[in-house]
């Protein structure tokens, strides 16, 4: 399937009008098929958490450290957003937007005793996530469905915690994305967005440099990504929605060991055989992984956390 990839630096405010509906449908189909194809291989090698790990800066790590680092990413995100553990104030209802095979959903449901709803574009992911929930005794706490993050199937103000762990990069309309996160958030709820961004532009710049855009466009073609935006762009969008306590931080240094480790596992015998079984879309994604490392090294890509609260 050919991929329609938006220009890597389209300003997020214009995405909704610039993105043709047919392109968005094609993109959604590509994302769903990519994860339908690749999720089993990921789980086989890395486990149930389909996101970066959080490491000490400049740490030397072993492969056995990575699953613990993925749990640490969840805990650091909750800590950064000041999500309370207090029995009265802790979240009781959670949405996991772009849930993968439900690793975060199950972890958060167990941690808080909360009801958690996960959404994904991939039917394979939703089915596997539900099976894992049942096997872990969480079928009454956690549920998963195929749904579009830009048109969430939930009423206004339903969730105490709105969680998006590395799904924002797939969203073709960033304003609509954050608007939906805010819509389903209950008054006083916390919103957590952990996502890939490009670097903030300097005051003298109108766009990234051509060589930087080239790196991002390679990644877009392999991972079914639309336009990238900066952390500053996300902050501006949240400000337009009158959200409170907006804060952001660059965690690029804390995820630095991740992509070299992914490439190392991909080049192992288990990784190669899993790749070949998975199919062409997964192989094409693997081929652009060196561009992720290049992007981080050249400070084009930023791994960012952005959090805020909905007014009471």
C-alpha positions in Angstrom: 0.0 0.0 0.0 1.3 3.4 -0.8 1.4 6.0 2.0 0.3 9.6 1.8 2.7 11.5 3.9 2.1 15.1 4.8 4.9 17.6 4.8 6.9 17.1 7.9 6.5 20.7 9.2 2.9 21.7 8.4 1.8 24.0 11.2 -0.6 22.1 13.4 -3.2 24.8 13.3 -3.7 24.2 9.6 -3.7 20.4 9.5 -7.4 20.0 9.8 -8.1 22.0 6.7 -5.0 20.8 4.7 -5.6 17.1 5.3 -8.0 15.8 2.7 -10.5 13.2 4.0 -9.3 10.6 1.6 -5.7 11.0 2.7 -6.8 10.7 6.3 -8.7 7.5 5.6 -5.7 6.1 3.7 -3.4 7.0 6.6 -5.8 5.4 9.2 -5.9 2.2 7.0 -2.1 2.2 6.8 -1.7 2.6 10.6 -4.2 -0.2 11.4 -2.5 -2.6 8.9 1.0 -1.7 10.2 0.1 -2.5 13.8 -2.1 -5.5 12.8 1.1 -6.9 11.1 3.8 -5.8 13.6 2.3 -6.1 17.1 2.8 -9.8 17.5 6.5 -9.5 16.7 6.9 -6.6 19.1 5.2 -8.5 21.9 7.2 -11.6 21.2 10.5 -9.7 21.6 9.7 -6.7 23.9 6.6 -7.6 25.8 3.3 -5.9 26.3 4.4 -2.2 26.4 4.8 -0.8 22.9 6.6 2.4 23.8 10.1 3.8 24.7 11.8 3.1 28.0 13.0 5.8 30.4 16.7 5.5 31.3 19.2 7.5 33.3 21.0 9.9 31.0 24.1 8.3 29.4 23.3 5.0 31.2 24.9 1.8 29.8 22.1 -0.7 29.7 21.6 -4.4 29.0 18.7 -5.8 27.0 17.2 -7.2 30.2 16.9 -3.6 31.4 14.5 -2.5 28.7 11.2 -3.9 30.0 11.8 -2.3 33.4 12.6 1.0 31.6 9.2 0.8 29.9 7.5 0.5 33.2 9.6 3.4 34.5 8.4 5.5 31.6 4.8 5.1 32.8 5.8 5.9 36.4 7.9 9.0 35.4 5.0 10.3 33.3 2.6 9.9 36.2 5.1 11.6 38.5 5.7 14.5 36.1 1.9 15.1 35.8 1.5 14.9 39.6 -1.2 12.2 39.4 -2.2 11.5 43.0 -2.0 8.1 44.6 -4.3 9.2 47.4 -7.3 6.8 47.7 -9.8 9.7 47.4 -8.1 11.7 44.7 -6.5 8.9 42.5 -8.1 8.4 39.0 -11.1 6.1 38.9 -11.8 6.3 35.2 -9.0 6.3 32.5 -8.8 6.4 28.8 -5.7 5.0 27.0 -5.7 6.7 23.5 -3.7 4.6 21.1 -3.5 1.8 23.5 -1.5 -0.7 21.5 -2.0 -4.2 23.1 -3.1 -2.5 26.3 0.1 -2.5 28.4 -0.5 0.9 29.9 -4.2 0.3 30.4 -3.7 -2.9 32.4 -0.8 -1.3 34.4 -2.9 1.8 35.3 -6.0 -0.3 36.1 -3.9 -2.4 38.5 -2.1 0.6 40.0 -5.2 2.7 40.7 -8.0 0.1 40.8 -9.5 2.1 38.0 -11.8 1.4 35.1 -9.8 1.8 31.9 -10.9 2.0 28.3 -8.3 1.6 25.5 -8.8 2.6 21.9 -6.7 1.6 18.8 -7.2 1.6 15.1 -5.9 -2.0 14.9 -8.4 -4.8 15.3 -5.5 -7.3 16.0 -4.3 -5.0 18.9 -7.8 -4.6 20.4 -8.4 -8.4 20.4 -5.0 -9.2 21.8 -5.3 -6.5 24.5 -8.6 -7.9 25.6 -7.2 -11.5 25.7 -4.3 -10.3 27.9 -6.7 -8.5 30.2 -8.7 -11.6 30.7 -5.6 -13.7 31.3 -4.5 -11.2 34.0 -7.9 -11.2 35.7 -8.7 -7.7 34.6 -11.6 -8.3 32.2 -14.0 -6.5 34.6 -11.7 -3.5 34.8 -10.3 -3.0 31.3 -11.9 -2.9 27.9 -10.6 -2.3 24.4 -12.2 -1.3 21.1 -11.3 -0.2 17.6 -12.0 3.6 17.5 -10.5 6.8 16.0 -8.8 9.0 18.6 -10.1 12.0 16.6 -13.7 10.9 17.1 -13.7 9.1 20.4 -16.8 7.0 21.2 -17.1 8.5 24.7 -19.3 11.1 26.3 -18.0 14.5 27.4 -16.2 14.6 30.7 -16.0 10.9 31.3 -12.4 10.3 32.4 -10.3 11.4 35.4 -7.1 10.6 33.6 -6.6 11.0 29.8 -3.5 9.0 28.7 -1.8 9.1 25.3 1.5 7.3 25.3 3.2 7.6 21.9 0.1 7.9 19.8 0.1 11.7 19.0 2.7 11.3 16.3 0.1 9.3 14.3 -2.5 12.1 14.4 -3.0 14.0 11.2 -4.9 16.8 12.9 -3.2 17.8 16.1 -5.8 20.4 17.1 -8.6 17.9 16.8 -6.5 15.4 18.7 -6.0 17.6 21.7 -9.5 18.9 21.5 -10.8 15.3 21.8 -8.5 14.6 24.8 -9.9 17.7 26.5 -13.5 16.9 25.6 -13.5 13.4 27.2 -11.6 14.7 30.3 -13.7 15.3 33.4 -13.4 18.7 35.2 -10.2 18.6 37.1 -8.8 15.6 35.1 -5.2 15.3 34.1 -4.2 14.9 30.5 -0.8 13.3 29.7 0.7 13.3 26.2 4.0 11.5 25.6 5.0 11.8 21.9 7.6 12.3 19.3 8.0 16.0 18.2 10.4 17.9 16.0 12.6 20.5 17.7 11.1 23.9 18.5 11.8 26.4 15.8 14.0 29.4 16.5 12.3 32.9 16.4 14.1 33.5 13.1 12.9 30.2 11.5 9.7 29.5 9.6 10.4 25.8 9.1 13.0 23.1 9.7 16.0 23.0 7.4 15.6 20.8 4.3 18.1 18.2 5.6 16.0 17.9 8.8 12.8 17.5 6.9 14.4 14.8 4.8 15.1 12.7 8.0 11.5 13.2 9.2 10.0 12.3 5.9 11.9 9.0 5.8 10.4 8.1 9.2 7.0 9.2 8.1 7.1 6.8 5.2 8.2 3.8 7.3 5.9 4.4 10.4 2.7 5.8 8.8 3.1 9.2 10.3 1.5 12.5 9.0 2.9 15.9 9.8 5.2 16.4 12.8 4.9 19.4 15.1 7.0 20.8 17.9 6.5 20.6 21.7 5.9 24.4 21.6 3.1 23.8 19.1 1.4 21.4 21.4 1.6 23.9 24.3 0.0 26.6 22.1 -2.8 24.3 21.1 -3.5 23.4 24.8 -3.5 27.1 25.6 -6.2 27.8 23.0 -8.4 25.2 24.8 -8.0 27.1 28.1 -6.4 24.1 29.9 -4.5 24.7 33.1 -1.1 23.8 34.6 0.4 23.2 31.1 4.0 22.0 31.3 6.3 20.1 29.0 9.8 18.6 29.2 12.3 17.1 26.8 13.1 13.5 27.7 15.2 12.8 24.6 18.3 12.1 26.7 16.3 9.6 28.8 15.2 7.5 25.8 18.6 7.5 23.9 19.4 3.8 24.5 16.1 2.7 23.1 16.4 2.7 19.4 20.0 1.2 19.3 18.5 -1.6 21.4 15.5 -2.1 19.1 17.9 -2.3 16.1 20.1 -4.8 18.0 17.1 -7.1 18.7 15.9 -6.7 15.0 19.3 -8.0 13.9 19.3 -11.0 16.2 18.2 -14.4 14.8 14.9 -14.1 16.6 14.4 -10.6 15.3 15.2 -11.4 11.7 12.9 -14.5 11.6 10.1 -12.5 13.3 10.5 -9.6 10.8 10.3 -12.0 7.8 7.2 -13.6 9.2 5.6 -10.2 10.0 5.5 -8.9 6.4 6.6 -6.0 4.3 5.1 -3.1 6.3 7.0 -4.2 9.4 10.2 -4.7 7.4 9.8 -1.2 5.9 9.4 0.2 9.4 12.6 -1.6 10.6 14.5 -0.1 7.6 13.9 3.5 8.9 14.9 2.9 12.5 18.4 4.2 11.8 16.8 7.5 10.9 15.3 7.7 14.3 18.7 7.5 15.8 20.0 10.1 13.4 17.1 12.4 14.2 17.8 12.2 17.9 21.5 12.6 17.5 21.0 15.7 15.3 18.4 17.1 17.7 15.8 17.1 15.0 13.6 14.7 17.0 12.5 15.4 20.5 10.8 12.9 22.8 8.5 15.1 24.8 6.0 14.9 27.6 3.2 17.5 27.8 0.7 17.6 30.6 -2.1 19.8 31.7 -5.4 19.8 33.7 -8.9 20.5 32.7 -10.4 23.3 34.8 -12.7 22.3 37.6 
